[in-house]
Amino acid sequence: MDAVTYSDPFTPEECEAVYRCIFERRDIRAQILPDRIPDDVLARILRAGHHAPSVGFMQPWDFVLVRDHGVRERIHAAFCRADEEAALMFVGERAKAYRNLKLEGILEAPLGICVTCDRSRNGPVVLGRTHQPDMDLYSAVCAVQNLWLAARAEGVGIGWVSIVARDDLRAALGIPEEIEVIAYLCAGYVSGFPTRPDLEQRRWLDRMPLRDVVHLDRWQGRELNEELARQLE
């Protein structure tokens, strides 16, 4: 079978759009509007998720779309329980700051998307998982990122709700025990995208300098050459 290849690089304008999408992607917890995402837009976003890279081309993901308000209420109740437990893990000023954070938009968002991973898909032996068996999980996370970037390009906000027990999500969504829950995402149009991530704006943490997380040849290896070090500033 003949393979079709693409050799032309993106134009500067196309590259700029790609990088803009990456740098302007945000984890949306507020600013969510109730407007329904049109089916054609939603289909494009899901198709982007479905075109994520996957080990052995196993495509382990499924996407559970959650529109029913009653189901979202169950998930919100599960979040509230987990949120209270999480708040008790912080102390002092950190605990106070935590309680002032907006960490989800489960009820405000018109749509939830639960991304799962079927670890048995394509049989017990999958190319690329023979020595790193968790690659299927990482593949499903790639689907989340693809979906997220496509949503940003469409003007749709995405918020990842991780403060919720996976078993509670399974119960609310009827997900079988053998299927791994990867992410519950709140999706909806927004009144605006923040210029910086919310946790950065609130000084929960600062963005680490890129130069501090780049290593040459081995962990904490040789010094970077001067030009690369300058470019990473």
N, C-alpha and C positions, 0 to 999 in steps of 0.2 A: 504493500500500500504506500502510495506516495505521501510524504510528509510535507505540509505547508509550513514554511518558516517566515518569520518577519525579521528584517534586518534594519529597517529604517528607524533611527532614534526619534523620540518625541521631539516636536518643535519646542522652542523655548516657552511658548505660550502654554503648550500642553504640560510641560514639566512644571511650570509655575502653578497650574491648576492642581496638579497632583500634590505638590508640596504644600500649597495653601490648604488643601483638604486635610492633610496630615496635621499641620500645625494649628488648624482652627477646630479640630475635633474636640468635643467637650463631653464630659460626663454630666448629663443634664439631670438635675433634681428639681429645679424650679423653672419658671418661665414657660411651663407647658400649657398649650392651648387645647381645648376640647375637640377641635376640628378633626374629623375622620381623615385618615390617610387614604387617598384614592387607590383603588385596586391596582392600577397600572404602575403607580409609584411604588407601592408595596411589593409588587412582583419584581420590579427592577432591583430593589434593595435585597430581596430574598435571593434573586438570581446571583447577585454579587457574592452573597454569603456562600451559595452553593458552588461557586467557582473558586473557592479557597484552595490552597494547596493541601494535599492530604497524603500521608505516608501510604505507599503501596496503592495509591489512587483508591483507597477504601471508602472515602466519603462517609465517615461514621456519623455524621450529624443528622438530626431531624429538627424541625422548627415547629413548635407548638404555638399557634396564634391565640391570644387570650383577649377576647372582646367583652365577654359576659361580666357584668358588674358584680354579680354575686360571687363569681370565682375570684375576681380581683379583691373583693372584700376578705375572702378567706386568706389569700396571700398577704394582704395588708396586716391582718391580725397576726399572722405568723411572723411578719417583719417586726411588729410591735413587741412581741415576746422576745425575739432575738435582740432587738435594739436595747431593751431594758437590761438584758443579761450583759450585753457588750458594754453598756454605760458603767456597770459596776466593776469592769476590769480596769478602768482608768481612775486615777487619783488626783486630788488637788485641782489645780487650774486646768489640767488636761481633761479631767472629768467634766468640769464646767463648760469648757470649750466644746467637748463632744456633744453635750446636750443642746447646744445652740446651733448645731449643724443640721442642715436639711439633707437627708440621706436617701430619699426615695421620692418617686412620684407615681406610686402604684395606682392610686385612685384617680389622680388628675389626668394621667395619660390615657388616651382613648384605646391604646393597644399595648398588650404585653406580649413579649416574644420569649419563649423558653427554648434555649438551645440545648440539645442533649447529645450524648455520644453512645452509640451502640457498639460496645467493645467486641461483640461477637460477629460483626458484619464481615462477610467474606471469609468466614471460617477461622479455625484455631491458629493457622500460620499465615501471617501477612508479611509481604515483602517490606523490609524496613523496621519491623517490630520484633525481629528475632532476638535482638540484643538490647533494644530500648523499648520495652513494651508500652510505655506511657505515651509513645508518639501519637497514638490515636486521640488521646486527650488534647495534646498540643494542636493537632490538626483541627479539632473542633473549635479551639480557641482562635485559630486563624480564621475560621468562618465567622466568628463574632467580630473580629477586627475588620474583615472585608465588608460585612453588613454595616458596621458602624461608619466606616468611611463613605460608603455609598449613601447612607442616610444623611450624613453631613452635606454631601454634594447636592442632595435633593432638598436641603433645608429642613430636614427632619432631625429632631433631637433624640438621642439615645442615653438612657441612664442604666447602668449596671447595678442591680440590687444584690449585693453579696451578703448582707446581714439578714440571712434567713436560712433556716435549716433545710437541707436538701430533702429530707424525709417529708417535711411539711409541703414542699413543692410537689413531690411525688403524689402525696395524698390529694392535694387540691386539683392536680391536673391528670390524675389517673395514670401516671407514668410507672411502668413496671419496675420492680426492684432491680432487675438486671441492667436497666438502662441508666447510665450515669447522667446526672444533671450538671450541666456546665455553667449556664448563665440564665438569669431571669432579667430581661431587659424591658424597660419602660420606653415606649416609642410614641412620639407625637410632634407636631409642629410646635414651634416655640416663638415667644415674642422677641427673642434675641439670643444670640450666643455670646457668653461672656468673653472678654478679651483674654482672660487667663483662667486656668482651671480654678474652680471654686476653693479647693483646699489650699491652693497656692495664694489666692487672694486673701484668704482668712488666716494666712500664716501658720496653718497646721504643720506644713513642711515647705521648705524652699526647693526649687528645682536644683538638682545636683549639676555641677559643671560637667559638660560632656568629657572634657579632658581627664577628669578624675575617674571615669569608668571605662577608659580605653587602655588596653594593655598590648604590648608588643611581644610576640613570640611565646610568651608564657605568662601565667598569673603574676602581676607585679614584676614584669620582666624589664627589658631594656628601655631606656629613655626613647621617646618618640623623636623622630627627626624634627628639626626646628620648624620647617614649613608646615608639616602636618599639625604639630602642636599649635602653631599660630592659627591655622584654619579651624581648629577645634575650640578655640576660645569663644 
